[in-house]
Amino acid sequence: MVTLGRWVALVSVVLAAACGGGGDTETAPAAVSDDALKEAVVGYFQRAVTQPGLEIEVTEMGEAPIPGMRKGKLAATLSGEKKELGFYVTADGRWLIQGDATDLTADPMAEVMEKITLEGQPSRGPDDAKVTIVEYSDYQCPFCARAYETLEKEVLPAYGDRVRFVFKNLPLKEIHPWAEGAALASECALRQGNDHFWTLYNGLFAQQKDITPANLADKAVAMAEGTGMDTGALRTCIEKQEALDAVQADVAEATEIGVTSTPTFIINGKRVSGAQTFEGFKAILDQQLGTAG
């Protein structure tokens, strides 16, 4: 059976090799409209890729950082599953290149941090700390639980106010059936205050082995009892999925910066994947503290 992933891979190969025909290159052809560019791109791939049920469309077209080019997204849909690929096309509609442009004069770590929303997110430590740790995590992930133990018992106590810690949700719901519900519960707690978020954060990781899709809401409400949280409002928020948009925003942000696994840490823009030991964190944090202004 042909999967969408297989056809996206094929489209990627075609994208990488796509170009216009030959001809006189001494005179630069005139730019064409975005609608004409979209029509040309879709028409090319409809001819190049033949698969029953496969739909191809250009979903975005706009300004590009490269002079003389336009930036777009090509979407391939098969059996209800949709994948998108970024591309650049010359304004005259002749040349098309897959992927993203990289400015070699830019600071790659700063560019990553610029794509991460920090305001209004669950955080601990001063906003002006020299080092910011952003974690993309999944409450049902056993490696995330291991990272939680290392962070809470070793890293954060050792570094104190020198580090700011920001938590982001990346529930891998395809393999973890209650992860999205847990992320939702923690975001519901955040609506009642930053401190209340950390109550759910601690409880969800501490009770990871006891939580199921069926008892998640009850467990979350029990964690909130006696903490000053409005448990009725918490339950309503969970059952009505009132904070699901916040979870989805975290997931979209992770996708934007290329984070696909948990736990993944962004430390001052530097990507660190997997559950690290204290020594692993220490090496990176000490380096960043030594170079931070």
TAVEN-V931486 format. One record per run of one state. SS is the DSSP state (A for helix, B for strand, O for the rest). FROM is the first residue (numbers start at 1). LEN is the number of residues. If there is no record, write none. Layout:
# TAVEN-V931486
ss:SS from:FROM len:LEN
ss:SS from:FROM len:LEN
This chain:
# TAVEN-V931486
ss:O from:1 len:3
ss:A from:4 len:14
ss:O from:18 len:16
ss:A from:34 len:15
ss:O from:49 len:6
ss:B from:55 len:9
ss:O from:64 len:5
ss:B from:69 len:10
ss:O from:79 len:2
ss:B from:81 len:10
ss:O from:91 len:5
ss:B from:96 len:3
ss:O from:99 len:9
ss:A from:108 len:7
ss:O from:115 len:8
ss:B from:123 len:2
ss:O from:125 len:6
ss:B from:131 len:7
ss:O from:138 len:4
ss:A from:142 len:21
ss:B from:163 len:7
ss:O from:170 len:9
ss:A from:179 len:12
ss:O from:191 len:3
ss:A from:194 len:13
ss:O from:207 len:1
ss:A from:208 len:3
ss:O from:211 len:5
ss:A from:216 len:9
ss:O from:225 len:6
ss:A from:231 len:9
ss:O from:240 len:4
ss:A from:244 len:13
ss:O from:257 len:7
ss:B from:264 len:4
ss:O from:268 len:2
ss:B from:270 len:4
ss:O from:274 len:4
ss:A from:278 len:14
ss:O from:292 len:2
